[in-house]
């Protein structure tokens, strides 16, 4: 894919943005991270069959709302890969291709969720032949004020 979206709610939103950032930095794939509750108009217009969406749904209290967001994206025929805690909600309602993290306290789920996001960026970069140890235009220190 030439582009990818990451969506999440509450504690999952910053992890969605971080996953998007890592994918851009390592694999040079255009990516955007969004608050799933803001999926309206322009953002939904960009979702299509060739654009995968990583949907972080690790927050139990928001699981039903995220499931609704996932259904919105699926209605536009975009492939969705949900990231969920093992044993959470109705997993049968989700696409069969998903990423599961171990069940944990809701406040710790983002810590676990960031790991598969980094691995996704890593393996996409490797598959594309990118130099993952020295990404282009990525300085390890601030050199400009």
Buried (B, 14 or more C-beta within 10 A) or exposed (E): EEBBBBBBBBBBBBBBBBBBBBBBBBBBBBBBBBBBBEBEEEBBEEBEEEBBBBBBBBBBEBBEBBBEBBEBBBEBEBBBBBBBBEEBBEBEEBEEEBBBBEBBEBEBBBEBBBEBBBEBBBEBBEEEEBEBEEBEEEEEEEEEE
